[in-house]
Amino acid sequence: MAHFILEYSDNLGQDDSSIQALFTALYDAAVETGLFPAKGVRFRAYPCGQYRMADGNPEHGFVHLEVKLGVGRTLEERKSASESFFEVLTSHFQHLIDSRGMAVSFEMKELEAITKFNKNNIQNYLQ
């Protein structure tokens, strides 16, 4: 299980194809780690229309990626995956980081097994 939840200021010019390209790159990075089964990797994005960055300059932007994981990966595995995901995230937004005020953040959270429930038949539909 890995759920990727992206929040970003809506002034970054991200259309559906741009977000889907980011999701594809993150998916590839997740699969490449060997730690995440394809059926459990999910993505969602939320553009934020109401926000304030620092001094209120409307040109400032932000992006925050949260990854929620089920238990079972070592600290080193999580650290390595986190570094890979953050690299993908910053690469995707590098042109904006280079040209305007940007805040880019990432966090990975491991969910306690007792609070996690799921039912998933996606494997029956994977190609």
C-alpha positions in Angstrom: 0.0 0.0 0.0 1.2 3.4 -0.9 -1.2 6.4 -1.2 0.3 9.5 -2.8 -1.6 12.6 -1.9 -0.5 15.8 -3.7 -1.6 19.3 -2.6 -0.5 22.3 -4.6 -1.3 26.0 -5.1 -3.5 26.4 -8.1 -1.2 29.1 -9.6 1.4 26.6 -10.8 -0.2 26.0 -14.2 -0.7 22.2 -13.7 -3.2 20.7 -16.0 -4.4 17.1 -16.0 -1.7 15.9 -18.3 1.0 17.5 -16.2 -0.3 15.9 -13.0 -0.7 12.6 -14.7 2.9 12.8 -15.9 4.0 13.4 -12.4 1.9 10.4 -11.2 3.4 8.2 -13.8 7.0 9.1 -12.8 6.1 8.6 -9.1 4.5 5.2 -10.0 7.6 4.2 -11.9 9.8 5.2 -8.9 7.6 3.2 -6.5 7.7 0.1 -8.6 11.4 0.4 -9.1 11.9 0.2 -5.4 10.4 -3.3 -5.3 8.6 -2.3 -2.1 5.1 -1.5 -3.4 2.8 -3.9 -5.1 1.2 -2.3 -8.2 -2.3 -3.0 -7.0 -1.8 -0.9 -3.8 -0.3 2.2 -5.3 -2.8 5.1 -5.6 -2.6 8.8 -6.4 -4.8 11.8 -5.9 -4.2 15.5 -6.3 -5.8 18.6 -4.9 -5.2 22.1 -6.3 -5.7 24.6 -3.5 -7.5 27.8 -4.5 -7.4 29.3 -1.0 -3.9 29.7 0.4 -1.4 32.3 1.4 2.4 32.0 1.1 4.7 34.0 3.4 4.2 37.7 2.6 1.1 37.1 0.4 2.8 37.6 -2.9 0.4 35.8 -5.4 3.4 34.6 -7.4 4.6 32.3 -4.6 3.6 28.7 -4.9 3.7 25.5 -3.0 3.5 21.8 -3.5 3.3 19.1 -0.8 3.4 15.4 -1.4 2.3 13.0 1.4 2.9 9.3 1.0 1.0 7.0 3.4 2.3 3.4 3.7 1.2 0.2 5.4 3.6 -1.2 7.9 6.4 -3.7 6.9 9.2 -1.7 5.4 12.4 -1.0 7.2 13.5 2.5 8.1 16.3 2.3 5.4 13.8 1.2 2.8 11.4 4.0 3.6 14.3 6.5 3.6 15.5 5.3 0.2 12.0 5.4 -1.3 11.5 8.9 0.2 14.6 10.2 -1.4 13.5 8.8 -4.8 10.0 10.3 -4.5 11.3 13.7 -3.5 13.7 13.7 -6.5 10.8 12.9 -8.8 8.7 15.7 -7.2 11.4 18.3 -7.3 12.4 17.4 -10.9 8.8 17.8 -12.0 8.6 21.3 -10.5 12.2 22.4 -11.1 11.3 24.9 -13.8 9.1 26.7 -11.3 11.6 26.4 -8.4 14.1 28.2 -10.7 11.7 31.0 -11.6 9.6 32.0 -8.6 9.2 31.6 -4.9 8.3 28.0 -4.2 7.9 25.8 -1.2 8.2 22.1 -2.0 7.7 19.6 0.9 7.3 15.9 1.3 6.4 13.5 4.1 6.0 9.8 4.4 3.8 8.3 7.1 3.6 4.7 8.1 0.1 3.8 9.2 -0.5 1.7 12.2 -1.7 -1.8 11.2 -4.5 -1.7 13.7 -6.1 1.4 12.0 -5.8 0.1 8.4 -8.6 -1.7 6.6 -8.9 -2.3 2.9 -10.5 -4.5 0.3 -8.9 -4.6 -3.1 -9.6 -6.6 -6.2 -7.5 -4.4 -8.6 -5.1 -7.3 -9.3 -8.0 -9.0 -11.2 -8.0 -6.1 -13.6 -4.3 -5.3 -14.0 -2.9 -5.8 -17.5 
